């Protein structure tokens, strides 16, 4: 660089000049779960951070109205910030949230199943990802290089199966068809395996009595011999039922995810079964790890950079699980391509990724990134090797999804509220069976 380069002119590096937070919405299928059903629209927030030397960093996160307000409050104070100073960024986010609650950072809830005591990690994460995107673009390397370097060229993903209706009530069917029994789930699985090449499958349970969901998993095992299978009822069962299911599905599933709620409940099950237990509900923050490890609560932790505070803290989680001999995979929610790119870079740079990652990506209907980078082949996504996250926003698509957000009227994900608009008698199935 020369002395006249804008990055070094004046003796300082580039600074954040503008931050844009764009709420978007895309059509979501009627996917059933323990607390209800996905509403017709999924919400996300897309962050664009631009520096004074015209580098652009991207981030993506949840798009409910409380999250958007917090994101905007941080964005309003980021002008002049050094995108390389992540410690100062975290302190700024903490200060914004503390002011929101008069000195105590507020908690947050997402989709009726995940609750966090503090929104610090979920608000910080997309800003950190965008800053890492800027850093990597400046250095001319992929984000995975900033996380220690890619240890794999492709990242394996697991196909995500759902009980579902053929379409939202009052709306045309979406082409996927109903899936409320074993044969229909097998048909769904064939379509998703044939279309994306997945080498493992996960069923979102907690919808039907456990005997029926066991039968569905067994039907999948018969239809796909040797295919690694997972079942996630999101805490729908009691510990006693969880033990019974684990005994029935021993040798059929590679792990059960959150069969019963809480660290204590999961530890009770873990002490009685040989099937590994995984979680994305009772261990979703660093402070949950000591009691969970002490009680041998789970054998597999599902990381999620949106919840755990970004890519660097998720990489730290990978190191902790390796130290304690825990398995590691990756959780997913309804996401778009910026999140998928961040997930791929994190997974690429995580040596002890012991299970294929989850992804909702095949269920999305639209995106905001230019196509051709994050294609699935054989159930895997090639790790981008171009600078930064390796993806670029499509301005027209971003505008289209923002217009959908403005028109759809949905401002938070409320699976139970939506289900009750269809079935007023519905009660969430948590610990029901």
GUTORLO-366025 format. One record per residue (C-alpha): residue in one letter; x, y, z; residue number from 1. Coordinates in steps of 0.25 Angstrom, whole numbers, plus 5000, padded with zeros to 4 digits. Layout:
<node "a" <X Y Z> NUM>;
...
***
This chain:
<node "x" <5000 5000 5000> 1>;
<node "x" <5004 5014 4997> 2>;
<node "x" <5004 5026 5007> 3>;
<node "x" <4992 5031 4999> 4>;
<node "x" <4984 5018 5001> 5>;
<node "x" <4970 5022 5008> 6>;
<node "x" <4973 5010 5018> 7>;
<node "x" <4985 5016 5023> 8>;
<node "x" <4983 5031 5020> 9>;
<node "x" <4984 5039 5033> 10>;
<node "x" <4990 5028 5041> 11>;
<node "x" <4978 5020 5043> 12>;
<node "x" <4971 5008 5037> 13>;
<node "x" <4957 5007 5031> 14>;
<node "x" <4945 5011 5040> 15>;
<node "x" <4931 5007 5039> 16>;
<node "x" <4923 5018 5031> 17>;
<node "x" <4909 5012 5029> 18>;
<node "x" <4901 5001 5035> 19>;
<node "x" <4888 4997 5029> 20>;
<node "x" <4878 4987 5035> 21>;
<node "x" <4868 4981 5026> 22>;
<node "x" <4856 4973 5031> 23>;
<node "x" <4852 4962 5020> 24>;
<node "x" <4841 4951 5019> 25>;
<node "x" <4840 4939 5011> 26>;
<node "x" <4829 4929 5009> 27>;
<node "x" <4830 4917 5020> 28>;
<node "x" <4823 4904 5018> 29>;
<node "x" <4814 4899 5029> 30>;
<node "x" <4824 4891 5037> 31>;
<node "x" <4819 4885 5050> 32>;
<node "x" <4827 4884 5063> 33>;
<node "x" <4825 4883 5078> 34>;
<node "x" <4819 4897 5080> 35>;
<node "x" <4810 4898 5067> 36>;
<node "x" <4813 4901 5052> 37>;
<node "x" <4822 4910 5044> 38>;
<node "x" <4814 4923 5040> 39>;
<node "x" <4813 4926 5025> 40>;
<node "x" <4825 4936 5026> 41>;
<node "x" <4839 4934 5032> 42>;
<node "x" <4846 4946 5037> 43>;
<node "x" <4861 4950 5036> 44>;
<node "x" <4869 4962 5037> 45>;
<node "x" <4880 4965 5027> 46>;
<node "x" <4892 4974 5032> 47>;
<node "x" <4901 4982 5022> 48>;
<node "x" <4913 4989 5029> 49>;
<node "x" <4921 4998 5019> 50>;
<node "x" <4934 5004 5023> 51>;
<node "x" <4939 5018 5018> 52>;
<node "x" <4948 5011 5008> 53>;
<node "x" <4936 5004 5002> 54>;
<node "x" <4938 4990 5008> 55>;
<node "x" <4924 4983 5010> 56>;
<node "x" <4922 4972 5021> 57>;
<node "x" <4909 4964 5022> 58>;
<node "x" <4902 4958 5034> 59>;
<node "x" <4889 4951 5036> 60>;
<node "x" <4880 4948 5048> 61>;
<node "x" <4866 4947 5054> 62>;
<node "x" <4856 4957 5049> 63>;
<node "x" <4846 4958 5060> 64>;
<node "x" <4842 4973 5064> 65>;
<node "x" <4850 4972 5077> 66>;
<node "x" <4862 4967 5070> 67>;
<node "x" <4861 4978 5060> 68>;
<node "x" <4860 4989 5070> 69>;
<node "x" <4873 4984 5077> 70>;
<node "x" <4880 4983 5064> 71>;
<node "x" <4877 4997 5060> 72>;
<node "x" <4881 5003 5073> 73>;
<node "x" <4894 4997 5071> 74>;
<node "x" <4895 5001 5057> 75>;
<node "x" <4892 5015 5061> 76>;
<node "x" <4905 5015 5069> 77>;
<node "x" <4915 5008 5060> 78>;
<node "x" <4919 5020 5052> 79>;
<node "x" <4934 5021 5053> 80>;
<node "x" <4936 5008 5059> 81>;
<node "x" <4948 4999 5055> 82>;
<node "x" <4943 4987 5049> 83>;
<node "x" <4956 4979 5054> 84>;
<node "x" <4953 4983 5068> 85>;
<node "x" <4943 4972 5072> 86>;
<node "x" <4945 4973 5087> 87>;
<node "x" <4941 4988 5086> 88>;
<node "x" <4929 4984 5077> 89>;
<node "x" <4924 4974 5088> 90>;
<node "x" <4926 4984 5099> 91>;
<node "x" <4917 4994 5090> 92>;
<node "x" <4906 4984 5088> 93>;
<node "x" <4906 4981 5103> 94>;
<node "x" <4905 4995 5106> 95>;
<node "x" <4893 4997 5097> 96>;
<node "x" <4886 4986 5103> 97>;
<node "x" <4889 4991 5117> 98>;
<node "x" <4883 5004 5114> 99>;
<node "x" <4871 4997 5108> 100>;
<node "x" <4868 4991 5122> 101>;
<node "x" <4874 5002 5131> 102>;
<node "x" <4886 4994 5134> 103>;
<node "x" <4883 4980 5131> 104>;
<node "x" <4883 4973 5118> 105>;
<node "x" <4869 4968 5114> 106>;
<node "x" <4866 4953 5110> 107>;
<node "x" <4860 4949 5097> 108>;
<node "x" <4851 4938 5092> 109>;
<node "x" <4851 4931 5078> 110>;
<node "x" <4840 4923 5072> 111>;
<node "x" <4834 4919 5086> 112>;
<node "x" <4845 4908 5088> 113>;
<node "x" <4858 4916 5091> 114>;
<node "x" <4859 4926 5102> 115>;
<node "x" <4872 4933 5106> 116>;
<node "x" <4875 4941 5118> 117>;
<node "x" <4882 4952 5111> 118>;
<node "x" <4881 4956 5096> 119>;
<node "x" <4896 4960 5096> 120>;
<node "x" <4900 4948 5088> 121>;
<node "x" <4889 4948 5078> 122>;
<node "x" <4890 4963 5075> 123>;
<node "x" <4906 4963 5075> 124>;
<node "x" <4906 4951 5065> 125>;
<node "x" <4902 4957 5052> 126>;
<node "x" <4911 4969 5054> 127>;
<node "x" <4923 4960 5057> 128>;
<node "x" <4920 4952 5045> 129>;
<node "x" <4919 4965 5036> 130>;
<node "x" <4932 4970 5042> 131>;
<node "x" <4939 4957 5040> 132>;
<node "x" <4934 4958 5025> 133>;
<node "x" <4941 4972 5024> 134>;
<node "x" <4954 4967 5031> 135>;
<node "x" <4955 4955 5021> 136>;
<node "x" <4952 4963 5009> 137>;
<node "x" <4963 4973 5014> 138>;
<node "x" <4973 4962 5015> 139>;
<node "x" <4968 4955 5002> 140>;
<node "x" <4965 4942 5009> 141>;
<node "x" <4952 4934 5012> 142>;
<node "x" <4946 4936 5026> 143>;
<node "x" <4950 4921 5030> 144>;
<node "x" <4965 4926 5029> 145>;
<node "x" <4962 4936 5041> 146>;
<node "x" <4956 4924 5049> 147>;
<node "x" <4969 4916 5048> 148>;
<node "x" <4968 4911 5034> 149>;
<node "x" <4959 4901 5026> 150>;
<node "x" <4961 4886 5030> 151>;
<node "x" <4951 4881 5020> 152>;
<node "x" <4947 4886 5006> 153>;
<node "x" <4933 4882 5007> 154>;
<node "x" <4923 4882 5019> 155>;
<node "x" <4913 4871 5020> 156>;
<node "x" <4899 4874 5024> 157>;
<node "x" <4887 4866 5028> 158>;
<node "x" <4874 4866 5021> 159>;
<node "x" <4863 4872 5030> 160>;
<node "x" <4849 4864 5030> 161>;
<node "x" <4836 4870 5036> 162>;
<node "x" <4822 4866 5039> 163>;
<node "x" <4814 4876 5031> 164>;
<node "x" <4801 4880 5024> 165>;
<node "x" <4800 4880 5009> 166>;
<node "x" <4798 4895 5010> 167>;
<node "x" <4795 4906 5019> 168>;
<node "x" <4780 4906 5022> 169>;
<node "x" <4772 4914 5011> 170>;
<node "x" <4784 4915 5002> 171>;
<node "x" <4788 4906 4990> 172>;
<node "x" <4796 4893 4993> 173>;
<node "x" <4811 4896 4992> 174>;
<node "x" <4815 4884 4984> 175>;
<node "x" <4822 4876 4995> 176>;
<node "x" <4810 4869 5000> 177>;
<node "x" <4804 4865 5013> 178>;
<node "x" <4814 4857 5023> 179>;
<node "x" <4806 4852 5035> 180>;
<node "x" <4810 4837 5034> 181>;
<node "x" <4822 4828 5032> 182>;
<node "x" <4819 4826 5017> 183>;
<node "x" <4818 4841 5014> 184>;
<node "x" <4831 4844 5022> 185>;
<node "x" <4838 4833 5014> 186>;
<node "x" <4833 4840 5001> 187>;
<node "x" <4838 4853 5006> 188>;
<node "x" <4851 4847 5010> 189>;
<node "x" <4853 4841 4996> 190>;
<node "x" <4850 4855 4990> 191>;
<node "x" <4860 4862 4999> 192>;
<node "x" <4871 4851 4997> 193>;
<node "x" <4869 4851 4982> 194>;
<node "x" <4869 4866 4981> 195>;
<node "x" <4881 4869 4990> 196>;
<node "x" <4888 4856 4992> 197>;
<node "x" <4888 4856 5007> 198>;
<node "x" <4895 4845 5014> 199>;
<node "x" <4888 4846 5027> 200>;
<node "x" <4873 4850 5031> 201>;
<node "x" <4867 4857 5043> 202>;
<node "x" <4852 4857 5047> 203>;
<node "x" <4846 4868 5055> 204>;
<node "x" <4837 4861 5065> 205>;
<node "x" <4829 4865 5076> 206>;
<node "x" <4816 4865 5068> 207>;
<node "x" <4810 4852 5069> 208>;
<node "x" <4811 4841 5081> 209>;
<node "x" <4825 4836 5082> 210>;
<node "x" <4820 4822 5077> 211>;
<node "x" <4816 4827 5064> 212>;
<node "x" <4829 4835 5063> 213>;
<node "x" <4837 4823 5066> 214>;
<node "x" <4830 4816 5055> 215>;
<node "x" <4833 4827 5045> 216>;
<node "x" <4848 4826 5049> 217>;
<node "x" <4848 4811 5047> 218>;
<node "x" <4841 4813 5033> 219>;
<node "x" <4852 4822 5029> 220>;
<node "x" <4862 4812 5034> 221>;
<node "x" <4856 4801 5025> 222>;
<node "x" <4855 4811 5013> 223>;
<node "x" <4869 4816 5015> 224>;
<node "x" <4878 4804 5020> 225>;
<node "x" <4890 4809 5027> 226>;
<node "x" <4886 4824 5027> 227>;
<node "x" <4889 4831 5039> 228>;
<node "x" <4876 4836 5046> 229>;
<node "x" <4873 4846 5057> 230>;
<node "x" <4860 4849 5064> 231>;
<node "x" <4857 4863 5071> 232>;
<node "x" <4844 4864 5078> 233>;
<node "x" <4848 4878 5085> 234>;
<node "x" <4846 4873 5099> 235>;
<node "x" <4832 4867 5096> 236>;
<node "x" <4834 4854 5105> 237>;
<node "x" <4836 4852 5120> 238>;
<node "x" <4849 4845 5124> 239>;
<node "x" <4842 4832 5126> 240>;
<node "x" <4837 4832 5112> 241>;
<node "x" <4850 4837 5107> 242>;
<node "x" <4857 4825 5112> 243>;
<node "x" <4847 4816 5106> 244>;
<node "x" <4848 4822 5092> 245>;
<node "x" <4864 4822 5094> 246>;
<node "x" <4863 4807 5097> 247>;
<node "x" <4854 4804 5085> 248>;
<node "x" <4862 4812 5075> 249>;
<node "x" <4876 4807 5080> 250>;
<node "x" <4884 4804 5068> 251>;
<node "x" <4874 4811 5059> 252>;
<node "x" <4877 4826 5062> 253>;
<node "x" <4891 4832 5063> 254>;
<node "x" <4886 4841 5074> 255>;
<node "x" <4873 4847 5080> 256>;
<node "x" <4872 4862 5081> 257>;
<node "x" <4865 4868 5093> 258>;
<node "x" <4856 4857 5096> 259>;
<node "x" <4852 4864 5110> 260>;
<node "x" <4854 4878 5115> 261>;
<node "x" <4865 4883 5123> 262>;
<node "x" <4879 4879 5128> 263>;
<node "x" <4873 4871 5140> 264>;
<node "x" <4863 4864 5131> 265>;
<node "x" <4873 4861 5120> 266>;
<node "x" <4883 4856 5131> 267>;
<node "x" <4873 4846 5137> 268>;
<node "x" <4871 4840 5123> 269>;
<node "x" <4886 4840 5120> 270>;
<node "x" <4889 4832 5132> 271>;
<node "x" <4880 4821 5127> 272>;
<node "x" <4882 4819 5112> 273>;
<node "x" <4893 4817 5103> 274>;
<node "x" <4888 4825 5091> 275>;
<node "x" <4895 4838 5090> 276>;
<node "x" <4887 4850 5094> 277>;
<node "x" <4889 4864 5087> 278>;
<node "x" <4884 4877 5090> 279>;
<node "x" <4881 4891 5085> 280>;
<node "x" <4871 4894 5096> 281>;
<node "x" <4877 4892 5110> 282>;
<node "x" <4892 4896 5106> 283>;
<node "x" <4891 4908 5097> 284>;
<node "x" <4901 4917 5105> 285>;
<node "x" <4915 4916 5111> 286>;
<node "x" <4909 4917 5125> 287>;
<node "x" <4901 4904 5122> 288>;
<node "x" <4914 4896 5119> 289>;
<node "x" <4919 4894 5133> 290>;
<node "x" <4906 4888 5140> 291>;
<node "x" <4903 4880 5127> 292>;
<node "x" <4917 4874 5126> 293>;
<node "x" <4917 4871 5141> 294>;
<node "x" <4904 4863 5140> 295>;
<node "x" <4908 4856 5127> 296>;
<node "x" <4895 4862 5122> 297>;
<node "x" <4898 4861 5107> 298>;
<node "x" <4908 4855 5098> 299>;
<node "x" <4906 4864 5086> 300>;
<node "x" <4905 4879 5086> 301>;
<node "x" <4899 4886 5074> 302>;
<node "x" <4906 4899 5072> 303>;
<node "x" <4899 4911 5066> 304>;
<node "x" <4906 4924 5063> 305>;
<node "x" <4894 4932 5064> 306>;
<node "x" <4891 4928 5078> 307>;
<node "x" <4906 4926 5083> 308>;
<node "x" <4911 4939 5080> 309>;
<node "x" <4917 4939 5066> 310>;
<node "x" <4927 4930 5059> 311>;
<node "x" <4939 4932 5069> 312>;
<node "x" <4931 4928 5081> 313>;
<node "x" <4925 4916 5073> 314>;
<node "x" <4940 4912 5069> 315>;
<node "x" <4943 4913 5084> 316>;
<node "x" <4931 4904 5087> 317>;
<node "x" <4937 4894 5077> 318>;
<node "x" <4950 4894 5085> 319>;
<node "x" <4943 4892 5098> 320>;
<node "x" <4935 4880 5093> 321>;
<node "x" <4947 4874 5088> 322>;
<node "x" <4954 4876 5101> 323>;
<node "x" <4943 4869 5109> 324>;
<node "x" <4941 4858 5098> 325>;
<node "x" <4927 4863 5094> 326>;
<node "x" <4922 4861 5080> 327>;
<node "x" <4919 4874 5072> 328>;
<node "x" <4909 4877 5061> 329>;
<node "x" <4901 4890 5056> 330>;
<node "x" <4887 4894 5059> 331>;
<node "x" <4879 4901 5048> 332>;
<node "x" <4866 4910 5047> 333>;
<node "x" <4859 4916 5035> 334>;
<node "x" <4871 4924 5029> 335>;
<node "x" <4876 4930 5016> 336>;
<node "x" <4889 4930 5009> 337>;
<node "x" <4897 4939 5017> 338>;
<node "x" <4895 4930 5029> 339>;
<node "x" <4898 4918 5021> 340>;
<node "x" <4911 4924 5017> 341>;
<node "x" <4915 4927 5031> 342>;
<node "x" <4911 4913 5035> 343>;
<node "x" <4920 4907 5024> 344>;
<node "x" <4932 4915 5028> 345>;
<node "x" <4930 4911 5043> 346>;
<node "x" <4928 4897 5040> 347>;
<node "x" <4940 4897 5030> 348>;
<node "x" <4949 4902 5041> 349>;
<node "x" <4944 4893 5052> 350>;
<node "x" <4953 4880 5053> 351>;
<node "x" <4944 4872 5062> 352>;
<node "x" <4931 4874 5055> 353>;
<node "x" <4927 4860 5057> 354>;
<node "x" <4913 4860 5051> 355>;
<node "x" <4907 4866 5039> 356>;
<node "x" <4901 4880 5041> 357>;
<node "x" <4886 4883 5041> 358>;
<node "x" <4880 4892 5030> 359>;
<node "x" <4866 4897 5027> 360>;
<node "x" <4872 4902 5014> 361>;
<node "x" <4864 4893 5004> 362>;
<node "x" <4851 4898 5011> 363>;
<node "x" <4853 4912 5007> 364>;
<node "x" <4846 4918 4995> 365>;
<node "x" <4855 4930 4992> 366>;
<node "x" <4868 4936 4995> 367>;
<node "x" <4876 4950 4996> 368>;
<node "x" <4889 4945 4990> 369>;
<node "x" <4894 4943 4976> 370>;
<node "x" <4893 4928 4972> 371>;
<node "x" <4904 4919 4969> 372>;
<node "x" <4912 4919 4981> 373>;
<node "x" <4905 4910 4992> 374>;
<node "x" <4900 4899 4983> 375>;
<node "x" <4898 4885 4990> 376>;
<node "x" <4905 4873 4983> 377>;
<node "x" <4904 4860 4990> 378>;
<node "x" <4898 4866 5002> 379>;
<node "x" <4910 4875 5004> 380>;
<node "x" <4914 4890 5001> 381>;
<node "x" <4927 4894 4996> 382>;
<node "x" <4934 4904 5005> 383>;
<node "x" <4936 4917 4998> 384>;
<node "x" <4950 4921 4995> 385>;
<node "x" <4948 4935 4990> 386>;
<node "x" <4951 4947 5000> 387>;
<node "x" <4941 4949 5012> 388>;
<node "x" <4928 4940 5013> 389>;
<node "x" <4929 4938 4998> 390>;
<node "x" <4915 4942 4995> 391>;
<node "x" <4909 4955 4990> 392>;
<node "x" <4895 4961 4992> 393>;
<node "x" <4886 4962 4980> 394>;
<node "x" <4880 4976 4982> 395>;
<node "x" <4867 4973 4974> 396>;
<node "x" <4864 4960 4982> 397>;
<node "x" <4867 4968 4995> 398>;
<node "x" <4857 4979 4991> 399>;
<node "x" <4847 4968 4988> 400>;
<node "x" <4848 4961 5001> 401>;
<node "x" <4848 4974 5008> 402>;
<node "x" <4835 4978 5001> 403>;
<node "x" <4829 4964 5005> 404>;
<node "x" <4833 4968 5020> 405>;
<node "x" <4825 4981 5019> 406>;
<node "x" <4813 4974 5013> 407>;
<node "x" <4812 4961 5021> 408>;
<node "x" <4808 4967 5034> 409>;
<node "x" <4816 4957 5042> 410>;
<node "x" <4826 4963 5052> 411>;
<node "x" <4830 4951 5061> 412>;
<node "x" <4830 4936 5060> 413>;
<node "x" <4818 4931 5067> 414>;
<node "x" <4816 4916 5064> 415>;
<node "x" <4806 4914 5076> 416>;
<node "x" <4798 4927 5072> 417>;
<node "x" <4797 4923 5058> 418>;
<node "x" <4793 4908 5061> 419>;
<node "x" <4782 4913 5071> 420>;
<node "x" <4777 4922 5060> 421>;
<node "x" <4774 4909 5053> 422>;
<node "x" <4771 4900 5065> 423>;
<node "x" <4767 4908 5077> 424>;
<node "x" <4769 4896 5086> 425>;
<node "x" <4784 4894 5083> 426>;
<node "x" <4793 4893 5095> 427>;
<node "x" <4809 4892 5093> 428>;
<node "x" <4814 4878 5094> 429>;
<node "x" <4825 4881 5103> 430>;
<node "x" <4827 4869 5113> 431>;
<node "x" <4813 4864 5108> 432>;
<node "x" <4816 4850 5107> 433>;
***
